[in-house]
Amino acid sequence: MAEAAKSNKVLFKWIWIAVAIVLILVGQFGPLWSPELSRAGQTAIMVLLAAVVMWATEALPLPITSLVMVALCGFLGIAAYNDIWAATFTSSLWMFVGIFGFTTFLGVSTFPQRLIAMVVRMVKGNINLVILGFMVISAIISMVMSNIALTAIMMGFAASLLRAAGARPGESNMGRCLALAIPFAVMFGGCLLPSGTPINVVVLGLAESACGVTITFAEWFGYTIIPVALSLVACWIILIKVYKPEPLSQETVDKFLGEVSALPPMDFKEKFNIGVLLVALVCWIASSWIPVLNTTFVALIALGLLFLPGTSMITTKQYRSESPWDILLMMASINGIVAAMSAAGSVAWIVNMLLGVTSGMSFVMLFMVISVVLAIVHNFFPSGPGLAALVTAPVLGLVAAVGGNFTATILMLALWCALCFLVPLDSVLLVSYAGGYYKFNEMWKGGLPVTIATMVFFSVFLLVVPPMVGAM
């Protein structure tokens, strides 16, 4: 029986590998879909589809699929090898190298246990309220902090509780729920202020150039606070209903709180390293207003401080073995694939094709169509700032043609270039995905209803409030 199951699993993987190969061959040798699309552009689209198939089925390990696909982009002539390699390791990925040190430290520190114990004690062990607490804290801090860094830190805190509960990666619904709730909440929080994510800044800058409309911090917050709050609560309800996290037993609660109470006071080393993380957090927050405090620079300097002689709590071996380097490779390769698609013109072709069908629509219909398109496309085009740069100008042009509201459109563009809940390809989601608590094809079960609820709340609010208060 075991041998038959193993044989079926191998066959399953080979079938999907064959499907991926066929997709790439169709792109390279099949008829061109449009005179506006080059052969390289068509092949790039099929390489991405093949990669998605391989990621979803895990026919090959995720980072191996990523590396093979990014190499194929050069081999098939989609873009020059040097251009692809240059696009792979962005500053955010180097920031990850520093963040890996934070998560390694949090894995050996008692600080996460003490913090989570305080939350568990306040809500008396109710796992649903514990998850809500994680989400609210994540969303608030995300307004002024890097989404990627915050997700890594919050997942480090969550891992302490999951270990105490015996939640095994890939098996625990509690783990699945927390590993999705944290990045979802972080992304929602990033929508609350222009400083919440670089995507907001990109959209605002392009909008000011294209139509002369700008939105102040106070106006942005006023337009987003209610739909974000409603979406966050809806997200929490959906996740706990879909994934049904197993409760924390009183025995587990008592054991966890007892273990924390029995811990000795934190020594100098632990306090120093916590201080490093807190200073890094302050610097990340300050980087919204002080450009010299580059988030990657802060992360790498903090990494060095974590290894200072006589103060370090982690070893080089721990750092190497406990850091998810495979996810880093996957993220780097995704950047290369996206860069190749952009160079080949396939991204611009997709956007123009999708937006071209909207001519003649009313503003409300146009708004809804663009919302749906971006909510889907962003999941498979993980570069939020890149997507924003591609779609902002043409979308605002369409809105001008139908006499629509620019403010509502700008906020909608920033929203759906920042949020994606269907597959874990965005950098923020990959941080939690690295823990192994949920599989690639499990995310959409909760993510799809979250997407629909968010779209309803934001669409109703943005279509009504900005025009009502006289915003352009």
C-alpha positions, 0 to 999 in steps of 0.5 A: 500500500505504501509503495503504491501511494509513493508510486502514485505521488511520483506519477502525479508530480511527473504529470504536472511537470509534463503540463508545465513543459507543454505550456512553455512549448505552446508559448515558444512555438504556438501561434501568436495570440496578438500582433501587439504581443511579441514571441518573447512576451507570449513565452514569458506569460506561459513560463509564469503559468508553468511556474504557478502550476509547479508551485501549486502542485509542488511537483518540484521543491518550490525554490528549485521550480523558481530557479529553473523558471528564471533560468529558462527566461534567459535561455528562451530569449525572454530577456538578457541573462544579466538583466534577469540576474540583476533584478533577482536580489533586490534591497528587500531580499537583502533586508531578509538576510538581516531579518533571518537573524531576528527570527533566529534570535526570537527562536532562542529568546524567552521574550516572545513567550513572555509577550504571548503569555500576557496576551493569552492571560488577558483573553483567558486562553480563547484562541480566537481572541488570541488570533484577533489580538495578533491581527489588531497589533499587526495592523496598527504597527504596519501603518508606520513599519515595513510590512515584510519586517513586521510579518517576520517579527510577529511570526516569531512571536506566534511560533512561541505559542504554536510550539507550546501548543504542539502545533505541527507545521502542515497539520495544525489549523491553529498554525494555518490560521495564525500564519495567514492572519498575521500577513493579512492584517499587516497588509491591511494596516499598510493601507491606512496611511500613505507611509504604510507601504511604498506602493501607496507612495508610488500610486500617489506620485504617479497620480499627482503627475497624471491628474494633479490630484494628491491626498493628505495623510489625514484624508487618506486615513479618513477614507481608509480607517472604516473599510480597513476596520470592517475588512479586518474584522471580516477577515478574522471571522472568515479565517477562524470559520474556514480553518477552525483553529483547535482550541488551547486546552486549559492544560496547555494554557496552564502549562504555557503560563506556568513555564513562562512564570518559571523562567529566570529573569532575562540576563544582559545578553537577552536584554541587549539583543531585545534592545537591538530589535527595538532600536531597529523597530524605531529606525524602521518607523523613523525611515518613513520620514528619515530616508537615510535610515534605509530599512535594509541598512537598518536590518543588516546593521542590526544583524551585525549587532546580534553577533557582537562578541560576548553579547550574542545568543545565536551561533553562525550555525543556528543562523545558517540552519534555521533561516529559510534560505529556500524561500529567499531563493524563491523570492529572488527568482520571482523577481527575475521572472517578473523583470523578464516579463516586463522587459518582454512587454507581456505585462503591459500587454496583459494590462492593456488587454484587460483594461481595453474591454472597459471602454464605454463603461460607467465609472461605477462599472469601470471601478468594479472591473478594475478592482476585480482585475487587480485583485486577481492579477496581483496574486500572480504579479507579486511586485506591488510597486511594479504593478502600481507603476504599470496600471496607475497612468492608464487607469486614471486615463480611463477614469478621466474619459468617463468623468469618474472620481480620481480620489476613489480610484487612487485609493482603490489602485493602492489597495489592490496593488498592496493586497493579495489573498489567494496565493503566497507569492507576495514577499509579505506572504512568503515570510509566513509561508516559510514556516510550513503551516499552510500549503500553496493550494490551501490559502485561497480557501480563506483568501477568496472570501476575504477578497470578496468581503474587502472588495465590498467594503472598500467599493461601497465606501470609496464610491460614496464618501469621496464624491460626497465630501467633494473630493475630485 
